[in-house]
Amino acid sequence: MSRARRHAFRERSANTDRGCPVQIADDTVVTLTYKLYSAAGELIEETREPITYLHGGHHGIFPRIEDALTEKRTGDTCSVALEPEDAFGEYDAELVRVEAQDRFPADVQVGMQYEDTSGEDDEEEHGHVHGPGAHH
């Protein structure tokens, strides 16, 4: 695996229960902030607001990160190196979809996330969708 594809996930646990330190275990609600770095140490992403998930195999966060947080306490920090298979998987060019710019609102910028909820997809226009490679 190329080190260039590895990402480091660094987060700070922020879970509290009436001001008392909480140890993270199954079925604990965890609130955290994180910074995502490239293998070269460049900051890729940072939370603006804390995120919250239910700890203990409820699929709210990547399993490797959840494992690293188990038994941490309020205020603890840790770093986790994630390989592609620990997160979203390897890049697959076949999953990239190119759309005309006029399909997006004028204020959409490169790097933003966008979800089309208009229902104006070619596949939906004729009443049903097909799997990869399928046709009429």
Buried (B, 14 or more C-beta within 10 A) or exposed (E): EEEEEBBBBBBBBBBEEEEEEBEBEEEBEBBBBBBBBBEEEEEEEEEEEBBEBBBBEEEBBBEBBBEBBEEBEBEBEEEBBBBBEBBEEEEEEEEEEEEEEEEEEEEEEEEEEEEEEEEEEEEEEEEEEEEEEEEE
